[in-house]
Amino acid sequence: MADLGGPRRSSLAAALEVFGPYELYMLVLCVFAVLVLAADTLLPLSAGTKQVLAYTDTALCVLFFADFIRNLIKAPDRLRYLIRSGWLDLASSIPSIDLLRLGRLSRIARIFRVLRAMRSARTIDSIISDHRKKSFLFGTGLVAILLVVFASIAILHFETGPAANITTGGDALWWAFGTITTVGYGDHFPVTLEGRLVASILMAAGLGLFGTISGLAASWFFHAGRDADAANLELLTQEIAQLRVMLQAHLDERHAAR
């Protein structure tokens, strides 16, 4: 009886060769970028929130441009990559700035980028299970980005009184970044109960995220040393085996000479 699952497994294996944790991370970033642009365009948002989304969009464009450079360097045929999909990756790294008049091109490019990556979305479970550490690391980075953005928007929503000192999108992002990294310069801080609750959640999340990153870094160093020891042990085992073969051959020669 024919193995009906064979072609499906072969297709999955081929997809996993080109679609890993990094590509999954970029896919989620693309979806998030489209949502940011949609919210900025369709929803009646305050000036501070629009400023946060504008800064977020610019930061995402920087990540997309770095991804374009990475893909260009890794491409076996760079000209073919540029013709087939490279121009789309490059266009998706253009900020949606009115001065450049290219915001609409950037939005369309990002949507097509998401649709292109979604072809392999059925392999998500296999990617996460086969690359747990990398998936967890990229997931941690994604959660950190989302926390900073949503905490910035939330703090602007709550800090509206006359005593508030977080009044602009730049202030909110600076405060959120300083809080999640547990640095806390103290130049900006919430004065309302709701704002302090957001700050408490962000500080607790920051401790957990950076603790996770530290644990992953320590684990990588540990495994790197253990892998080196295993490689040295394997080499020593091979050398001992070769010595045994040579010794046995020498003994056989002496026995034959007698």
FENMO-V143985 format. One record per pair of residues at least 24 apart in sequence whose C-alpha atoms are under 6 Angstrom apart, sorted by sequence separation. I is the first residue (numbers start at 1). J is the second residue. D is the distance in Angstrom with one decimal. If there is no record, write none. Layout:
BEGIN
[[I | J | D] [I | J | D]]
END
This chain:
BEGIN
[[152 | 176 | 5.9] [179 | 203 | 5.8] [181 | 206 | 5.8] [180 | 206 | 4.3] [65 | 93 | 5.0] [148 | 176 | 5.4] [64 | 93 | 5.0] [61 | 93 | 4.3] [61 | 95 | 5.9] [58 | 95 | 5.6] [158 | 195 | 5.8] [155 | 195 | 5.5] [30 | 114 | 5.9] [49 | 153 | 5.6] [20 | 127 | 5.9] [21 | 135 | 5.1] [52 | 169 | 4.7] [51 | 169 | 5.0] [48 | 168 | 5.1] [48 | 169 | 4.7]]
END
